[in-house]
Amino acid sequence: MTGCGGRTSIIVIAEVGVNHNGDIEVAKQLISEARGAGADYVKFQTFRAEALSTSEAKLAPYQKIGNDATNQRELLELLQLGDDAFQELKMFSESIGIGFLTTAHDFESFEFVASLDLDYIKVPSGDLTNLPMLEKVARTNARVILSTGMGDLSEVAAALRVLEENGLSRDYVTVLHCTTDYPAPLEEVNLRAMATIRREFSVEVGYSDHTKGQDVAVAAAALGAKIIEKHITLDQSWAGPDHAASANVAEFTQMVESIRSVELALGSETKSPGRTELVNREVVRKSVVARVRIRAGEPLSEHNLTVKRPGTGVSPMLWHQIIGRPAIRDFDSDEMIEFS
């Protein structure tokens, strides 16, 4: 998959989400920190509280921590930014050289986000089963990141079907495995599901990480994730629904470095010696040599031959072709054998 600037490496997204706490200056600081940490994109969440939630929608357990909101709408009102703010944040991101993304969570917000002409449209886990939203996404013909938290395989299949039926090629979709809890328990992460998604639907896969630390995100890279998304915060102790499950700047930076190391180590699927191995091969491999002094015409046998380093002579893989032949000349002990 081609990412920011045409690159084909693993795409790392720093998910700010709502960790700006409704403050645009905090949002800009997080953008700067994400760029410094090596992220390819910084991502936010765009919503209108009234359009996203009814007044009766309850808070999830993780959303109750650190605020006085009594329902979803009250919490969302504390965290939302306006369209002008997102325009400003997009311009700021571009000015310092990091890609900008934001996820629309309601129909009104989607129209705005679609107008920003972003590299990717993100479908959040909460909209995996939102058919009219999926139809709108598909009709943009943009590259799509489909997050699948709380979903099962049949729901992933249904969402992909809606996207395709509305004109979006599956080649334009990256499906993110995700566990929607903050922080997500390790025993519920189930990273192997990425392989199932890739096999069942022939799509690129990625991982949206809500665990503490960086180990799971790095493991996802080793398992073939093409996009890795993780929340970033300036302070994990701040009040807000996502701070405790987010990486601080130092942790995020280390995660990106580890992902890049894994990426280098993954290499290609070709099994062949590396450039440095070719230098070592002649030293470490072995050749057929004389165990003792051998006279010309003497039969070559297991008694007068052995195998020793270096590997610049006759390969021991020809052992059975050599045994029983007459020596073509005299050989000293430890001399490499020649035969015709």
JOZITA-V966504 format. One record per residue. N is the residue number from 1. RES is the residue in three letters. SS is DSSP state (H for helix, E for strand, L for the rest). PHI is phi in degrees with one decimal (none if undefined). Layout:
((N RES SS PHI) (N RES SS PHI))
This chain:
((1 MET L none) (2 THR L -90.8) (3 GLY L -106.9) (4 CYS H -58.7) (5 GLY H 70.6) (6 GLY H 82.4) (7 ARG L -74.4) (8 THR L -115.3) (9 SER L -85.9) (10 ILE L -61.9) (11 ILE E -90.8) (12 VAL E -107.2) (13 ILE E -110.3) (14 ALA E -87.5) (15 GLU E -85.4) (16 VAL E -74.6) (17 GLY E 59.9) (18 VAL L -114.6) (19 ASN L -72.2) (20 HIS L -78.2) (21 ASN L 55.8) (22 GLY L 82.7) (23 ASP L -112.5) (24 ILE H -66.3) (25 GLU H -69.8) (26 VAL H -63.9) (27 ALA H -60.0) (28 LYS H -64.7) (29 GLN H -62.7) (30 LEU H -65.2) (31 ILE H -61.7) (32 SER H -62.4) (33 GLU H -67.8) (34 ALA H -64.1) (35 ARG H -63.7) (36 GLY H -61.8) (37 ALA H -78.2) (38 GLY L 98.4) (39 ALA L -70.0) (40 ASP L -82.9) (41 TYR E -137.1) (42 VAL E -114.9) (43 LYS E -131.6) (44 PHE E -120.7) (45 GLN E -128.6) (46 THR E -108.4) (47 PHE L -159.4) (48 ARG L -108.3) (49 ALA H -52.9) (50 GLU H -68.6) (51 ALA H -81.3) (52 LEU H -91.1) (53 SER L -137.4) (54 THR L -74.5) (55 SER L -73.0) (56 GLU L -99.2) (57 ALA L -64.9) (58 LYS L -80.7) (59 LEU L -79.0) (60 ALA L -70.1) (61 PRO H -51.8) (62 TYR H -69.2) (63 GLN H -82.6) (64 LYS H -82.8) (65 ILE L -83.0) (66 GLY L 79.2) (67 ASN L -152.3) (68 ASP L -102.3) (69 ALA L -64.0) (70 THR L -104.6) (71 ASN L -153.4) (72 GLN H -58.4) (73 ARG H -62.4) (74 GLU H -61.4) (75 LEU H -64.2) (76 LEU H -63.5) (77 GLU H -63.2) (78 LEU H -73.8) (79 LEU H -112.3) (80 GLN L -79.8) (81 LEU L -118.1) (82 GLY L -84.2) (83 ASP H -58.1) (84 ASP H -60.5) (85 ALA H -64.3) (86 PHE H -69.9) (87 GLN H -61.0) (88 GLU H -65.9) (89 LEU H -67.7) (90 LYS H -62.8) (91 MET H -63.4) (92 PHE H -64.8) (93 SER H -59.2) (94 GLU H -63.2) (95 SER H -69.7) (96 ILE H -106.2) (97 GLY L 87.5) (98 ILE L -132.1) (99 GLY E -66.8) (100 PHE E -116.0) (101 LEU E -137.4) (102 THR E -149.0) (103 THR E -97.9) (104 ALA E -85.5) (105 HIS L -112.7) (106 ASP L -151.2) (107 PHE H -61.0) (108 GLU H -62.9) (109 SER H -65.4) (110 PHE H -62.6) (111 GLU H -60.2) (112 PHE H -67.3) (113 VAL H -61.0) (114 ALA H -61.6) (115 SER H -74.8) (116 LEU L -79.0) (117 ASP L 56.1) (118 LEU L -85.4) (119 ASP L -66.3) (120 TYR E -138.6) (121 ILE E -102.6) (122 LYS E -99.9) (123 VAL E -98.1) (124 PRO L -73.1) (125 SER H -56.3) (126 GLY H -65.4) (127 ASP H -109.2) (128 LEU L -58.1) (129 THR L -110.1) (130 ASN L -98.2) (131 LEU H -56.7) (132 PRO H -62.1) (133 MET H -68.7) (134 LEU H -60.8) (135 GLU H -64.3) (136 LYS H -61.7) (137 VAL H -60.5) (138 ALA H -60.1) (139 ARG H -73.4) (140 THR L -75.3) (141 ASN L 58.5) (142 ALA L -91.7) (143 ARG E -67.4) (144 VAL E -123.0) (145 ILE E -107.7) (146 LEU E -108.3) (147 SER E -89.3) (148 THR L -123.1) (149 GLY L -57.5) (150 MET L 71.9) (151 GLY L -102.1) (152 ASP L -111.1) (153 LEU H -62.3) (154 SER H -66.7) (155 GLU H -73.0) (156 VAL H -62.7) (157 ALA H -60.1) (158 ALA H -65.8) (159 ALA H -64.9) (160 LEU H -63.2) (161 ARG H -64.0) (162 VAL H -62.7) (163 LEU H -60.6) (164 GLU H -68.4) (165 GLU H -65.1) (166 ASN L -106.5) (167 GLY L 97.4) (168 LEU L -95.3) (169 SER L -65.3) (170 ARG H -61.8) (171 ASP H -64.3) (172 TYR H -91.9) (173 VAL E -114.3) (174 THR E -113.6) (175 VAL E -97.1) (176 LEU E -95.8) (177 HIS E -72.0) (178 CYS E -160.7) (179 THR L -115.2) (180 THR L -86.4) (181 ASP L -155.1) (182 TYR L -135.2) (183 PRO L -78.6) (184 ALA L -81.7) (185 PRO L -66.9) (186 LEU H -56.9) (187 GLU H -71.2) (188 GLU H -110.0) (189 VAL L -72.2) (190 ASN L 55.3) (191 LEU L -59.7) (192 ARG L -62.9) (193 ALA H -61.7) (194 MET H -59.4) (195 ALA H -65.2) (196 THR H -63.5) (197 ILE H -61.8) (198 ARG H -62.6) (199 ARG H -70.0) (200 GLU H -71.3) (201 PHE H -118.9) (202 SER L 51.4) (203 VAL L -125.1) (204 GLU E -69.4) (205 VAL E -124.7) (206 GLY E -149.5) (207 TYR E -146.0) (208 SER E -104.0) (209 ASP E -99.1) (210 HIS L -120.8) (211 THR L -83.0) (212 LYS L -80.9) (213 GLY L 81.7) (214 GLN L -117.1) (215 ASP H -58.1) (216 VAL H -69.3) (217 ALA H -62.8) (218 VAL H -67.5) (219 ALA H -63.0) (220 ALA H -61.8) (221 ALA H -61.1) (222 ALA H -65.7) (223 LEU L -88.7) (224 GLY L 104.8) (225 ALA L -62.7) (226 LYS L -93.4) (227 ILE E -132.3) (228 ILE E -126.4) (229 GLU E -120.2) (230 LYS E -147.4) (231 HIS E -67.9) (232 ILE E -125.6) (233 THR L -141.1) (234 LEU L -82.1) (235 ASP L -157.4) (236 GLN L -69.0) (237 SER L -91.1) (238 TRP L -65.0) (239 ALA L -70.5) (240 GLY L 146.2) (241 PRO L -70.0) (242 ASP L -114.8) (243 HIS H -59.4) (244 ALA H -63.9) (245 ALA H -95.0) (246 SER L -96.9) (247 ALA E -84.9) (248 ASN L -76.2) (249 VAL H -61.9) (250 ALA H -63.0) (251 GLU H -65.3) (252 PHE H -65.0) (253 THR H -61.2) (254 GLN H -65.0) (255 MET H -61.3) (256 VAL H -63.1) (257 GLU H -60.7) (258 SER H -68.0) (259 ILE H -62.1) (260 ARG H -64.5) (261 SER H -65.8) (262 VAL H -61.0) (263 GLU H -59.2) (264 LEU H -63.4) (265 ALA H -69.8) (266 LEU H -63.7) (267 GLY L 54.8) (268 SER L -113.7) (269 GLU L -87.2) (270 THR L -78.7) (271 LYS L -94.0) (272 SER L -156.7) (273 PRO L -67.4) (274 GLY L -76.3) (275 ARG H -57.5) (276 THR H -72.0) (277 GLU H -65.7) (278 LEU H -60.9) (279 VAL H -67.7) (280 ASN H -79.7) (281 ARG H -59.2) (282 GLU H -64.8) (283 VAL H -78.7) (284 VAL H -86.2) (285 ARG L -73.7) (286 LYS L -123.5) (287 SER E -129.9) (288 VAL E -80.5) (289 VAL E -131.8) (290 ALA E -74.0) (291 ARG L -74.6) (292 VAL L -135.4) (293 ARG L -66.8) (294 ILE E -122.5) (295 ARG L -88.5) (296 ALA L -55.1) (297 GLY L 87.9) (298 GLU L -68.8) (299 PRO E -62.7) (300 LEU L -80.1) (301 SER L -148.7) (302 GLU L -66.7) (303 HIS L -84.7) (304 ASN L -113.2) (305 LEU E -119.5) (306 THR E -151.6) (307 VAL E -126.7) (308 LYS E -144.6) (309 ARG L -71.6) (310 PRO L -85.8) (311 GLY L -98.9) (312 THR L -95.6) (313 GLY L -107.8) (314 VAL L -70.1) (315 SER E -68.5) (316 PRO H -61.5) (317 MET H -65.2) (318 LEU H -99.2) (319 TRP H -49.7) (320 HIS H -72.7) (321 GLN H -80.2) (322 ILE H -87.5) (323 ILE L -57.1) (324 GLY L 95.6) (325 ARG L -78.4) (326 PRO E -79.2) (327 ALA L -63.2) (328 ILE L -78.8) (329 ARG L -165.5) (330 ASP L -72.4) (331 PHE E -127.1) (332 ASP L -80.1) (333 SER L -56.1) (334 ASP L 76.1) (335 GLU L -80.9) (336 MET E -69.4) (337 ILE L -78.2) (338 GLU L -119.9) (339 PHE L -150.0) (340 SER L -124.1))
